[in-house]
Amino acid sequence: GDSVTQMEGPVTLSEEAFLTINCTYTATGYPSLFWYVQYPGEGLQLLLKATKADDKGSNKGFEATYRKETTSFHLEKGSVQVSDSAVYFCALSDAGGGADGLTFGKGTHLIIQP
Amino acid sequence: GAGVSQSPSNKVTEKGKDVELRCDPISGHTALYWYRQSLGQGLEFLIYFQGNSAPDKSGLPSDRFSAERTGGSVSTLTIQRTQQEDSAVYLCASSLALLAGGQGPDTQYFGPGTRLTVL
């Protein structure tokens, strides 16, 4: 079946540091890939997505590129802020053009210190 | 516009009781999804509806779990004879399901969740 593997946390960084959160996947089809974020006390929000190989999703200074050859979708940000502290989830959808549930990674707890 | 809403936000129940969790999707979204978020299991997909039908119920953890959707809108997730291992946050999401031009599945928008505690 499908699966998503992401680095375990917590990840602690200082403000303005460079961030990488690794995500790799296995899928039977040609999935769409997502990063969701859960800020403290809030619900899951879509951060960015990519639907085909070499696509780059970006939002709020975060980027991730769909790498089919390495089955990866690593999340990066050049300069993190305290407000980026949250739990980040990598996810995939193997539904083709239809609807189906997302397969999530375990989540990475990111802590940014001033 | 209004997002996905869920009720109750918190539910505490005794072991063996039945509970009903409600989800109100974004207006016009044809697809609706239920997930469970727990410390031990992370985020698990339970079931989805396309309109009022659920093509695949195999993600439900046991036969104590059931879900229905009527009128292509509100959905309820029912857990019968609750057990302590059912304690978790139950999340609902909705989407348009299909994007034009074969762009793949639409974004799923999540509700705030119902925190279920079984004593």
Interface residues (C-beta under 8 A of the other chain):
Chain A: S32 F34 Y36 E42 G43 L44 Q45 L46 K49 T51 K52 F89 A91 S93 A95 G96 G97 G98 A99 D100 G101 L102 T103 F104 G105 K106 G107
Chain B: T30 A31 Y33 Y35 G42 L43 F45 L46 I47 Y48 Q50 G59 L91 A93 S95 A97 L98 L99 G102 Q103 G104 P105 T107 Q108 Y109 F110 G111 P112 G113
